[in-house]
Amino acid sequence: MKKTLKGTLRDYGRRPKKSLGQVFLIERSVQENILALADLGADDTVVEIGPGTGALTRDILPRVKRLIALEIDADLASYLRTSMETTSRLHLVCADALRFDYERASSSLGTRLKVVGNLPYVISAPLLVTFLEQRKAFSRLVLMLQKEVAQRLTAPPGTKQYGTLSVLCRSCFHVDLELKVSRNCFHPVPKVDSAVLRFVPRESSLFPPEAERAFRELVRAAFSKRRKTLLNSLRSSLGKRLPGERIRELLEDCGIDPRRRAETLSAEEYASLAQHLQTNHPLW
Ligand code: SAM
């Protein structure tokens, strides 16, 4: 398998581009696990992030109604164009996955999208934020991420790894770490191991839409000084807009001890703070 991929790259006269996070999956069993987690069906529209040389693409295509493959590297996109089966079900787009309008694609196609990808690690954090912002577009996401990022996203409250992205992701999705993947499953071998996460949207949101901005700002403010008490970190980030006494009242009204630290609060507790803030300080 490794030889085949190396041969493909050599025949095509190119080396993997580090700046684009190009590490290619060479372990068949990992590909099969990713596809099983995506639970693909004949009615699905799938968006694949960074198809690369097509390791996952070739297996996804025969199983689904439509596959939109977003590849930023023009060389790889043109390689795929010539090497993949020509079918109207494959939409190979040479584009930046960070700029793609997933909500628009979902509403114009009249279906929610499944996202599958061995993500370029260099863009994984901003891409997750994009997915959060456009979450209505998705029915499921199965993403390979750097192991440390995957652990952060699934860490329980009270741990060192638990942070802003863990809370934001969990407010919108059920997130499960499904598979740990050794660095030896890639060519070239990266410096870190990986893991596959599955994101399934929550049926009902933890907070009403009008409290979303308050939710994000509270979470970011709380974690901006994670060694301080919640009262002090919120004061130092939000103090200009909300007097300290109001912040204390807000915490106490929600039954949250102001001496707690940001990493001890669950996503539900942040949601209750955001809702309370939105209701009682509408101009916030
Ligand atoms: N899917 C292939 C595999 O598993 O072997 C390749 C995965 S590789 C980790 C990441 C791929 O994403 C590369 O093909 C890279 O060129 C592409 N890529 C990097 N940045 C991108 C971006 N902003 N938008 C779309 N594709 C990107």
Residues whose N, C-alpha, C, O or C-beta is under 5 A from the ligand:
A	BS01	SAM	L20 G21 Q22 V23 F24 L25 I49 G50 P51 G52 T53 A55 L70 E71 I72 D73 A95 D96 A97 L98 N118 L119 P120 I123
